Amino acid sequence: MKTIANLIAALIVATWVMTIAILSLKNVTPVSLKFFTFTSIQIPFFLAIAFSVGAGIVLMALIQPLWSLAGAKRNSDDDFDEDDFSFNDVRK
């Protein structure tokens, strides 16, 4: 099962790399990014896409450990015993 997950992850990354390569060949017109009142310098469109994808990958790599910590804390708070789920007490 882990091999299939690795294969799917590799296919997703390869698709992104091919998409960025195609965009870099097709879109070399300069664009400037605006965020509220701030405006960036003009950079090619494919660089803006590449930086956005890279920033997304880095942020998700940083956020994933926090999600696992939150999930571990939530699971440790559950104090159910095995006896809570036994069905041997059912009357006939």
Secondary structure, 3 states (H helix, E strand, C coil): CHHHHHHHHHHHHHHHHHHHHHHHHHCCCEECCEECCEECCCEEHHHHHHHHHHHHHHHHHHHHHHHHHHHHHHHHHCCCCHHHHCCCCCCC
